[in-house]
């Protein structure tokens, strides 16, 4: 058994998770796959911000769990879903940390989408 490294976010690799007051809508193949006003925005180091959407606000019937897995030393084991209406373009297009490390515990039960594997991820500012 191999022990995987666990790293804690800090000044050299900051990670913040904040509630996002905007409405986030994810669209693929003319279907709204996610629509929420309860997203979180995760900002990690110099990477682009990522919207994490509660599972309850995602049409899970359009997703298929895959065997693909990755590991992040800051967040933990990552599982993936493909989006059925998206075809080959949307294989492993959705990811989730089902047992995230304590530093990012807020993203448990949330999903994130690769922007280039869906038609649109719209951020609609709160009124």
C-alpha positions as a printed Julia matrix, in Angstrom:
127×3 Matrix{Float64}:
   0.0    0.0     0.0
   1.33   3.44   -0.97
   0.9    6.41    1.32
  -0.18   9.45   -0.63
   1.18  12.84    0.4
  -1.18  15.18    2.2
  -0.44  18.89    1.96
  -1.96  21.78    3.88
  -2.78  24.98    1.96
  -0.61  27.91    3.0
   1.18  30.98    1.67
   3.03  28.94   -0.98
  -0.2   27.26   -2.2
  -3.3   29.08   -0.89
  -6.8   27.66   -1.26
  -9.96  29.55   -0.35
 -13.56  28.36   -0.53
 -16.26  31.03   -0.43
 -20.02  31.13   -0.9
 -20.88  32.64   -4.28
 -23.95  34.94   -4.24
 -24.41  34.63   -8.03
 -26.65  32.18   -9.82
 -24.62  29.53  -11.68
 -26.18  27.7   -14.64
 -24.47  24.88  -16.56
 -25.78  24.01  -20.04
 -24.97  21.2   -22.44
 -26.73  20.04  -25.6
 -29.56  22.5   -24.96
 -30.2   21.1   -21.48
 -29.7   22.85  -18.18
 -27.72  20.33  -16.18
 -27.18  22.53  -13.12
 -28.85  25.64  -11.76
 -27.98  26.99   -8.34
 -27.79  30.03   -6.12
 -25.81  28.03   -3.56
 -22.48  27.48   -5.29
 -19.05  27.76   -3.75
 -16.07  29.3    -5.49
 -12.77  27.56   -4.85
  -9.67  29.6    -5.62
  -6.47  27.56   -5.59
  -3.08  29.23   -5.97
  -2.87  30.87   -9.42
  -5.45  28.57  -11.08
  -8.74  29.84  -12.47
 -11.56  29.89   -9.88
 -13.81  26.81   -9.92
 -17.52  26.76   -9.15
 -18.65  23.87   -6.97
 -22.37  23.17   -7.2
 -24.43  21.23   -4.63
 -25.51  17.8    -5.92
 -29.11  18.73   -5.12
 -28.91  21.44   -7.78
 -27.53  19.15  -10.51
 -29.66  16.87  -12.71
 -27.86  13.69  -11.65
 -29.98  11.65  -14.1
 -27.84  13.16  -16.9
 -24.58  11.97  -15.32
 -22.87   8.58  -15.38
 -20.23   7.7   -12.8
 -16.95   6.59  -14.38
 -13.99   4.58  -13.09
 -11.65   7.54  -13.61
  -9.99   8.81  -10.42
  -7.3   11.31   -9.59
  -5.61  12.51   -6.44
  -4.83  16.0    -5.18
  -2.54  16.26   -2.13
  -4.49  19.35   -1.0
  -8.04  18.07   -1.55
  -7.93  14.25   -1.59
  -9.32  11.52   -3.85
 -11.35  12.78   -6.8
 -14.14  10.86   -8.58
 -15.59  11.66  -12.02
 -18.82  11.64  -14.0
 -19.55  11.87  -17.7
 -22.49  13.88  -19.01
 -24.74  11.67  -21.17
 -26.07  14.35  -23.57
 -22.55  15.67  -24.16
 -21.26  12.49  -25.81
 -17.5   11.95  -26.12
 -16.77  15.61  -25.44
 -18.19  15.26  -21.94
 -16.41  12.11  -20.77
 -15.12  12.73  -17.24
 -16.42  16.3   -17.47
 -17.58  16.49  -13.87
 -15.54  15.92  -10.73
 -16.19  15.63   -7.03
 -14.29  15.16   -3.8
 -16.54  12.87   -1.76
 -14.22  12.81    1.25
 -12.24  16.04    0.91
  -9.48  16.93    3.33
 -10.37  19.2     6.24
  -8.94  22.33    4.59
 -11.6   22.1     1.84
 -14.31  20.17    3.7
 -16.94  22.63    2.42
 -16.84  21.09   -1.09
 -18.12  17.7     0.12
 -21.33  16.79   -1.77
 -20.54  19.38   -4.46
 -19.7   18.88   -8.14
 -17.52  20.9   -10.5
 -17.6   21.06  -14.33
 -14.79  21.46  -16.85
 -15.77  24.59  -18.83
 -14.48  23.17  -22.13
 -16.62  20.03  -21.81
 -19.97  21.8   -21.52
 -21.59  24.44  -23.73
 -21.72  27.13  -21.05
 -21.19  27.87  -17.4
 -23.05  31.12  -16.78
 -22.54  33.31  -13.74
 -25.57  35.56  -13.31
 -24.91  38.27  -10.69
 -27.24  38.4    -7.69
 -29.85  41.15   -7.98
